Amino acid sequence: MRLGDDAPSEGLAAADEAELRDLLASGKKIEAIKFYRERTGLGLKEAKDAVEDLERGVS
């Protein structure tokens, strides 16, 4: 699954996509959610849901 092809990555640049994947791969879920919120402007719940969907491989 490529981030650019699904809802969780809406509004993310390629470099941001790579950073988000690195954070998740390093087990830094909270930091990934914060990062996603900063980059997209979404609220906490929406960002958490998007990051968890990405983590599970759900598009």
C-alpha positions, 0 to 999 in steps of 0.5 A: 500500500502506498500512502499517496493512494489512500485517505491517511496520506491526504495532504502529505508530501512524499518526504512527509510520507517517508517520515511518517512511515519511519516513525511508525516503523520505529514504534513511535505511534504518538509522535507519528500522530503528532506529526500527521496532525501538524502536517494535515491540520486534522484533529486528534481523533482524525489523525489517530484514526488515519495513523492507525489505519495506515499502521494496519494497512487499511486504505 
